[in-house]
Every structure is written in C-alpha cells, then in structure tokens.
C-alpha cells in the first residue's frame, strides 16, 4: 500500500482486508502495488508510479468529496479517475473507503431513521452538527465519523425507501466502489498469478524427470492441471481487453484452439505467446472430452 499522509491508506487497507484482499505493508513482497491518492495526482504520487517495479493500481479515495453537479460526486469521481488514467496509463478507480468499513450500531440506525422524517442540514459538516435538531449533536458527530455527509445522505435515502439496516449496509458498500476496486486489483495481479503457476509447473516437471515419479508426471498431464493453467492464461488476456470465446460445445472448443494457437504465433510478447498456447492446449483438451 502506497500513498501520502492524509489520503486514507489505513481505511483503504481495512476495506480491502474486509473484502478478502491480502494486504501487506512489505511492498517488496506484494504481488500488486496499490497507490492511494485523493483529490488529484501530486508530484509525490507520480514519483511512486514511476518507481513501481510490479503491477500497480491507483485508487482515488474520498471520491465523495469530488464536488456536486454533473451527475454528483460519484460521476465526478469517475471522470477524475479517467483523467488520471489518461495521464499515467495506470488503472485508476474512484472509491469511498470509509463507506466500505462503516459499522452502524442500533443507535446510529435509529438516528438515521429520525433524519428520514426530520431532515438535517447537510450543506456542511458544521451545519450538520451545529444546526438545531432532535438528534443529539454527539450522535450527529458519530454519524459524520462513520459515514461523512455523502454516506449519511445515501443511508437516509435507503431508509426512506423502506430499506432496513441490512439494505443500508448494501447501499453503502455499493457506493464505496470496493467491488470495482477488488476487480481491478485481481486483474492487475493476473500476470503474476499466471507466471507463478507456470513456474511451479516447470519446477514440478523437472522434479518428475529427475525422480522418475510417474504419479507426479501423470498429475502434470491431467485435464484438471491443463485447464487450471488455461484459466490463469484467460485471466491474463482478458485483462488486456481480449475476448475469449466461452462456448462449451465442440465447435467452440475447436474455434478457440485455432484462434489462440494463431495468436501465440503472432506479433505478441513472451507472456501472451505462452498464454495463447495454454488457452489453445486447454481448448483441445475440452474438445477431446466432447468426443
């Protein structure tokens, strides 16, 4: 995890961990680097992008602070992220990490229900806390700490539409963009996973030859092993925007095998040449099953 002070690295780390992503502070052993920025790309951020020695994803945190108008904060966050990607060439995703880690107890949910029928002033944090309201100021401060103004508005809207506490949590998670973030991180790590699989198979093959272990040699040639490698290869090419035929009949398997065999022999780099060959190999195995 990379990022300047104040951009919310700790909250982003907690959100990713809760979403099932393994987060480490040891950047030398990370499969993917995640650079957290806020508002705009700073010179320090550009320096970290330039120094990255492995796949990297930029997260535009605090997207709810992107401003109003033109579709609202999330739409503006999307545009800022797109502009950042255009400048850097690095996948960039807006997110609101605070909402991905929000935990609302019964007292906070009750306060939000009051806000449904008795709207509060959300034009600023000071107005929300200081303007007279039946919800106690300390509860309003807790709501700001948990959700900030954008999250409060989303939660109140969900409750006003008849949602319960579970629905509010779902709405907040969706607004946080955490699922998009995880998708981008998984896509960025696809080449790393593929290379790791190929490396492991190379080592196992060498061990099988040296030891004469027939069971190990048999394992390396099973359909399950070949198809697992194919799946890892598919992840790699799809992250580059290539479409892989998902058909599951004999014609689709043959068509896919021919296409990716040709692809592997075309003007592509070593990684994609290997991926194309593995997709073709797996497709032929699937074709053999249909016969």
RAURBEL-V259272 format. One record per residue. N is the residue number from 1. SS is DSSP state (@ for helix, = for strand, . for the rest). PHI is phi in radians with two decimals (NA if undefined). OMEGA is omega as a letter, one per 20 degrees, with the letter a starting at -180 (NA if undefined). Layout:
# RAURBEL-V259272
N&SS&PHI&OMEGA / N&SS&PHI&OMEGA
This chain:
# RAURBEL-V259272
1&.&NA&a / 2&=&-2.09&r / 3&=&2.78&r / 4&.&-1.26&r / 5&.&-1.07&r / 6&.&1.60&a / 7&.&-1.56&r / 8&.&1.70&a / 9&@&-1.03&a / 10&@&-1.10&r / 11&@&-1.19&r / 12&@&-1.10&r / 13&@&-1.03&r / 14&@&-1.12&r / 15&@&-1.14&r / 16&@&-1.15&r / 17&@&-1.08&r / 18&@&-1.15&r / 19&.&-1.47&r / 20&.&1.70&r / 21&.&-1.55&r / 22&.&-1.35&a / 23&.&-1.93&r / 24&.&-2.25&r / 25&.&-1.49&r / 26&.&-1.54&a / 27&@&-1.14&a / 28&@&-1.27&a / 29&@&-1.92&a / 30&.&-1.40&r / 31&.&-1.23&a / 32&.&-2.35&r / 33&=&-1.62&r / 34&=&-2.04&r / 35&=&-1.78&r / 36&=&-1.69&r / 37&=&-2.22&r / 38&=&-2.50&r / 39&.&1.21&a / 40&.&-2.71&r / 41&.&-1.31&a / 42&.&-1.79&r / 43&@&-0.96&r / 44&@&-1.11&r / 45&@&-1.13&r / 46&@&-1.07&r / 47&@&-1.11&r / 48&@&-1.22&r / 49&@&-1.14&a / 50&@&-1.17&a / 51&@&-1.54&a / 52&.&-1.08&a / 53&.&-1.96&r / 54&.&-2.75&a / 55&.&-0.94&a / 56&=&-2.46&r / 57&=&-2.17&r / 58&=&-1.72&r / 59&=&-1.95&r / 60&=&-1.54&a / 61&=&-1.35&a / 62&.&1.04&a / 63&@&-1.11&r / 64&@&-1.20&r / 65&@&-1.69&a / 66&.&-1.29&r / 67&.&1.87&a / 68&.&-1.64&r / 69&.&1.46&r / 70&.&0.92&r / 71&.&1.69&r / 72&.&1.67&a / 73&@&-1.02&a / 74&@&-1.18&r / 75&@&-1.12&r / 76&@&-1.15&r / 77&@&-1.09&r / 78&@&-1.06&a / 79&@&-1.19&r / 80&@&-1.12&r / 81&@&-1.12&r / 82&@&-1.11&r / 83&@&-1.14&r / 84&@&-1.13&r / 85&@&-1.13&r / 86&@&-1.09&a / 87&@&-1.34&a / 88&@&-1.89&a / 89&.&1.34&a / 90&.&-1.77&r / 91&.&-0.91&a / 92&=&-2.31&a / 93&=&-2.24&r / 94&=&-1.36&r / 95&.&-2.69&r / 96&.&-2.21&a / 97&@&-1.04&a / 98&@&-0.98&a / 99&@&-1.31&r / 100&@&-1.33&a / 101&.&-1.98&a / 102&.&-1.13&r / 103&.&-2.20&a / 104&.&-1.90&r / 105&.&-1.47&a / 106&@&-1.04&a / 107&@&-1.14&r / 108&@&-1.21&r / 109&@&-1.11&r / 110&@&-1.08&r / 111&@&-1.09&r / 112&@&-1.12&r / 113&@&-1.13&r / 114&@&-1.12&a / 115&@&-1.15&r / 116&@&-1.10&a / 117&@&-1.67&r / 118&.&-2.30&a / 119&.&-0.97&r / 120&.&-1.88&a / 121&.&-1.40&a / 122&.&-1.85&a / 123&.&-1.21&r / 124&.&-2.78&r / 125&@&-1.14&r / 126&@&-1.11&a / 127&@&-1.11&a / 128&@&-1.11&a / 129&@&-1.45&a / 130&@&-1.59&a / 131&.&-1.20&a / 132&.&-1.00&a / 133&.&-2.87&a / 134&.&-1.26&r / 135&.&-1.33&a / 136&.&-1.01&a / 137&@&-0.95&a / 138&@&-1.14&r / 139&@&-1.24&r / 140&@&-1.15&r / 141&@&-1.15&r / 142&@&-1.09&r / 143&@&-1.10&r / 144&@&-1.10&a / 145&@&-1.14&a / 146&@&-1.46&a / 147&@&-2.25&a / 148&@&1.03&a / 149&@&-1.15&a / 150&@&-1.11&r / 151&@&-1.14&r / 152&@&-1.06&a / 153&@&-1.07&r / 154&@&-1.14&a / 155&@&-1.14&r / 156&@&-1.10&r / 157&@&-1.09&a / 158&@&-1.11&r / 159&@&-1.16&r / 160&@&-1.12&r / 161&.&-1.56&r / 162&.&1.69&a / 163&.&-1.26&r / 164&.&-1.81&a / 165&@&-1.06&r / 166&@&-1.11&r / 167&@&-1.14&r / 168&@&-1.06&r / 169&@&-1.05&r / 170&@&-1.13&r / 171&@&-1.10&a / 172&@&-1.15&r / 173&@&-1.10&a / 174&@&-1.11&r / 175&@&-1.17&a / 176&@&-1.18&a / 177&.&1.24&a / 178&@&-1.08&a / 179&@&-1.15&r / 180&@&-1.11&r / 181&@&-1.06&a / 182&@&-1.08&r / 183&@&-1.03&a / 184&@&-1.19&r / 185&@&-1.17&r / 186&@&-1.11&r / 187&@&-1.12&a / 188&@&-1.14&a / 189&@&-1.53&a / 190&@&-0.99&r / 191&@&-1.08&r / 192&@&-1.12&a / 193&@&-1.10&a / 194&@&-1.12&a / 195&@&-1.08&r / 196&@&-1.14&r / 197&@&-1.11&a / 198&@&-1.11&r / 199&@&-1.10&r / 200&@&-1.10&r / 201&@&-1.16&r / 202&@&-1.10&r / 203&@&-1.14&r / 204&@&-1.16&r / 205&@&-1.13&r / 206&@&-1.10&r / 207&@&-1.13&r / 208&@&-1.12&r / 209&@&-1.16&a / 210&@&-1.21&a / 211&@&-1.63&a / 212&.&1.22&a / 213&.&-1.31&a / 214&@&-1.19&r / 215&@&-1.15&r / 216&@&-1.18&r / 217&@&-1.09&r / 218&@&-1.15&r / 219&@&-1.04&a / 220&@&-1.16&a / 221&@&-1.83&a / 222&.&-1.20&r / 223&@&-1.00&a / 224&@&-1.06&r / 225&@&-1.18&a / 226&@&-1.08&a / 227&@&-1.27&r / 228&@&-1.14&r / 229&@&-1.15&r / 230&@&-1.04&a / 231&@&-1.07&r / 232&@&-1.15&r / 233&@&-1.19&r / 234&@&-1.05&r / 235&@&-1.00&a / 236&@&-1.15&a / 237&@&-1.21&r / 238&@&-1.22&r / 239&@&-1.17&r / 240&.&-1.58&r / 241&.&1.66&r / 242&.&-1.33&r / 243&.&-1.71&r / 244&.&-1.90&r / 245&.&-1.01&a / 246&.&-1.71&r / 247&.&-1.01&a / 248&.&-2.16&r / 249&.&-1.98&a / 250&@&-1.03&a / 251&@&-1.10&a / 252&@&-1.16&a / 253&@&-1.10&a / 254&@&-1.17&r / 255&@&-1.06&a / 256&@&-1.18&r / 257&@&-1.08&a / 258&@&-1.14&a / 259&@&-1.05&a / 260&@&-1.37&r / 261&@&-1.20&r / 262&@&-1.13&r / 263&@&-1.02&a / 264&@&-1.15&a / 265&.&-1.73&a / 266&.&-1.60&a / 267&.&-1.41&r / 268&.&-2.16&a / 269&.&-1.36&a / 270&@&-1.07&r / 271&@&-1.07&a / 272&@&-1.28&r / 273&@&-1.10&r / 274&@&-1.16&r / 275&@&-1.09&r / 276&@&-1.04&r / 277&@&-1.13&a / 278&@&-1.24&r / 279&@&-1.17&r / 280&@&-1.11&a / 281&@&-1.10&r / 282&@&-1.12&r / 283&@&-1.11&r / 284&@&-1.16&r / 285&@&-1.11&r / 286&@&-1.14&r / 287&@&-1.08&r / 288&@&-1.08&r / 289&@&-1.16&a / 290&@&-1.29&a / 291&.&-1.78&NA
